[in-house]
Amino acid sequence: MDLVLLVAAFSVVVGAAIVFVFFKSYFLKQRSEVQTIAKPEFPLDPKKPSKPHQPISKKSHSKPHSHASDKDQNKRHHPLDLNTLKGHSDSVTGLCFSSDGRNLATACSDGVVRVYKLDDASSKSFKFLRINLPAGGLPIAVAFSDDASSIVVASQNLTGCSLYMYGEEKPKTSNESKQPTKLPLPEVKWEHHKIHDKQAIITLTGSTATYGTADGSTIIASCSEGTDIILWHGRTGKVLGHVDTNQLKNNMATISPNGRFLAAAAFTADVKVWEIVYSKDGSVKEVPKVMQLKGHKSAVTWLCFSPNSEQIITASKDGSIRIWNINVRYHLDEDPKTLKVFPIPLHDSNGSALHCDRISLSPDGRILATTYGSTLQWLCMETGKVLDTAEKAHDGDITWISWSPKTIPLGNEQVVVLATASVDKKVKLWAAPSVNS
C-alpha cells in the first residue's frame, strides 16, 4: 500500500512539473511575440533613409493599419501598373476612350457616368465630369459619339434598357482672352427606351464610319443578351439597322474601326459578320450578312478587329485564339482564312486551358491584352507568347478593357495605355510591355 501511495505522489509531482514547464514556455513565447510585433521593421539608424512606402505622416499613430495597407499595395503592384482612377463607389461596368485618347468615360453601378481628363497618366489626381443618370437607371456601358463632348450611355432599370446621348455645347471664348470658360453640364440630346424589350444590353461600341462613301459619322452598336443587335447614328439617335444573330444568346458584338463590318460572338462556335453598306449620300443603305468564321470547336467568348479592319481575332472556350483574314472577295464566295491559331496560355489547377473573358488589340496591332477573372495578360500577336502577366490585376473580376487609340502623356513621355475596369470599384491604367523584335 505504501508503494502505491509513493508512486501516486511521484506521479503528481512529475505532472505538476510538466504543467509548470509548459505554461512557462507558453508565456515566454507570448512575450516574445508581443516584443516582435512591437519592434519596427525598419532600422532605427537615423543616417539610413526610410523606405518610400513607409513615409512619416500625421497618421503614424495608426501603425498596424497603415503597415498592412502598404503591404497590400506592394502585393498588388505590378511594373506595368501606372495609375488608378478614383471616385467610383460601386462596380465599374464599362469604359471607353475618346478618339484622341485624352478622355476616358466610365459607367458605374452607383448611377454615375464619369468622364476623366487624362492630361498625364502619372497624375496623382484626375479631373472628371460627373453625369448623373435619371433616377432608377444604372449605367452599364458607354461609347463616345462624334467627339469627346458627346457620349452615348446604355442604362438599365426594371422596365428594360435605355440609350441616352449626352452632349455639351462648345464653350464660348471672348475676343480678349483665348482661355475657354467653364464647360456647361451635359444635357440629353436624344434618348430611346425599351430598345431591346426587357433584355439587357451587354455591349455598346462605336466606330467612325470612314469606309467607302460613309460620311464620317459615328455608328453605335447595342448588343442585347438575346439575339438582336441594333445600329444607331451617334449624333441623331436614328436607328440605322437591325441584325438577328439567330444563335440563342449573344456574348458580344463590335464594329470594325472603319465602320465597314459588324461582327458578333454568340452561343455557337461560329462568328457571323455583316457589312454596313453606305449609300452615295453617306447614309446606311443595308446591313447584309457577308461572312461566317468557322473553325472553333466551342463558343467564342470575345472578339476584336485589327486596326486596319482587315482581320478579326477570336477567343473561344475551346482554349484557342484565332486570327482571321476577312479581306476576301466574299461576293465571289471566297471564304475568310485562318492565319494563326494560338493556345490560350491560362490554365486551371488541373492543367485545363481557361477561356478569355475579354480581349483587346493594341493600336499598333502588336499586343493582345486578355483577361480571365482578375488576371490580365499581354500576348505577342506575332508569336502568341506571353509578354507579361498580372495575376491579380484587380481585387475582383475585370469587367472591361480598352486601349487608348493614341498615345497620352506620362511625365515627359508619350505612351499607349490600357485601361481596365472591375467590380472592385477601380479603373486602372497600364503601360504596354515591350515586344522583342
Beta strands, then each sheet from edge to edge (+ up, - down):
strand 1: 81-85
strand 2: 92-97
strand 3: 103-108
strand 4: 112-117
strand 5: 128-132
strand 6: 138-144
strand 7: 150-157
strand 8: 160-167
strand 9: 187-193
strand 10: 201-208
strand 11: 218-224
strand 12: 228-233
strand 13: 239-244
strand 14: 250-255
strand 15: 261-266
strand 16: 271-275
strand 17: 277-278
strand 18: 284-286
strand 19: 289-293
strand 20: 300-305
strand 21: 311-316
strand 22: 320-325
strand 23: 337-343
strand 24: 358-361
strand 25: 367-372
strand 26: 375-380
strand 27: 386-390
strand 28: 398-403
strand 29: 408-410
strand 30: 413-415
strand 31: 417-422
strand 32: 427-431
sheet 1: 1+ 32- 31+ 28-
sheet 2: 2+ 3- 4+ 5-
sheet 3: 6+ 7- 8+ 9-
sheet 4: 10+ 11- 12+ 13-
sheet 5: 14+ 15- 16+ 19-
sheet 6: 17+ 18-
sheet 7: 20+ 21- 22+ 23-
sheet 8: 24+ 25- 26+ 27-
sheet 9: 29+ 30-
end
